[in-house]
Amino acid sequence: MYYVYAIASLDRNYIYVGLTNNVERRLMEHDKGKEKTTAPYKPFILIFTEECTDRLNARIREKYWKSGTGKRQLRNIRDEILSKK
């Protein structure tokens, strides 16, 4: 199984979308600053996951969530989650 996931920075207006076969491990890597792309934006919260049957489908869905429409939906999800905190 592969997963498409989205994480949101708690300190800045930043959402990152990626794919992995282990969401927990990947989130820890982002929070520890092991990714150059996301290190300046940590800490993160997981705002979205989507399970996919294989890497190809996960890549297709990742591209959607990185598109303008997908990012708008993720911003709405993030805003809803953060408004409850």
C-alpha positions as CSV (number, residue, x, y, z in Angstrom):
1,M,0.0,0.0,0.0
2,Y,1.1,3.5,-0.7
3,Y,-0.3,6.7,0.9
4,V,-0.6,10.2,-0.3
5,Y,-0.3,12.6,2.6
6,A,-0.4,16.3,3.3
7,I,1.2,18.0,6.3
8,A,0.8,21.6,7.4
9,S,3.3,23.8,9.1
10,L,2.1,25.0,12.5
11,D,4.2,28.1,12.3
12,R,3.9,29.2,8.7
13,N,1.4,29.1,5.8
14,Y,2.8,26.0,4.2
15,I,1.3,22.7,3.1
16,Y,3.5,19.8,1.8
17,V,2.1,16.9,-0.2
18,G,4.0,13.7,-0.7
19,L,3.6,9.9,-1.0
20,T,5.0,7.1,1.1
21,N,4.5,3.5,2.2
22,N,4.8,4.5,5.8
23,V,3.1,7.7,6.9
24,E,4.3,7.7,10.6
25,R,7.9,7.3,9.6
26,R,7.6,10.0,7.0
27,L,6.0,12.5,9.4
28,M,8.8,11.9,11.9
29,E,11.4,12.5,9.1
30,H,9.7,15.8,8.3
31,D,9.5,16.9,12.0
32,K,13.2,16.0,12.6
33,G,14.2,18.2,9.7
34,K,15.6,15.4,7.5
35,E,14.0,16.8,4.4
36,K,15.6,19.9,2.9
37,T,12.4,21.0,1.4
38,T,10.3,21.1,4.6
39,A,13.0,21.7,7.3
40,P,12.4,25.4,7.5
41,Y,8.7,25.0,8.0
42,K,8.6,22.5,10.9
43,P,6.8,21.5,13.1
44,F,4.0,19.9,11.2
45,I,0.6,18.3,11.7
46,L,-0.8,15.6,9.4
47,I,-3.9,17.0,7.8
48,F,-4.7,14.4,5.2
49,T,-4.0,10.8,4.1
50,E,-5.3,8.8,1.2
51,E,-4.6,5.1,0.7
52,C,-3.7,3.9,-2.8
53,T,-3.3,0.4,-4.1
54,D,0.0,1.0,-5.8
55,R,2.7,3.6,-6.4
56,L,1.4,4.6,-9.8
57,N,-2.1,5.5,-8.4
58,A,-0.5,7.3,-5.5
59,R,1.6,9.4,-7.9
60,I,-1.5,10.3,-9.9
61,R,-3.4,11.3,-6.7
62,E,-0.3,13.2,-5.4
63,K,-0.3,15.3,-8.6
64,Y,-4.0,16.1,-8.1
65,W,-3.4,17.2,-4.5
66,K,-0.5,19.4,-5.6
67,S,-2.7,21.1,-8.2
68,G,-4.5,24.4,-7.6
69,T,-7.8,22.6,-6.9
70,G,-6.3,20.1,-4.6
71,K,-4.3,22.7,-2.7
72,R,-7.4,24.8,-2.2
73,Q,-9.2,21.8,-0.7
74,L,-6.2,21.1,1.6
75,R,-6.1,24.7,2.8
76,N,-9.8,24.3,3.7
77,I,-9.1,21.1,5.6
78,R,-6.1,22.7,7.4
79,D,-8.1,25.8,8.3
80,E,-10.9,23.6,9.7
81,I,-8.5,21.5,11.8
82,L,-6.6,24.5,13.1
83,S,-9.8,26.4,14.0
84,K,-10.8,23.5,16.4
85,K,-7.5,23.8,18.3
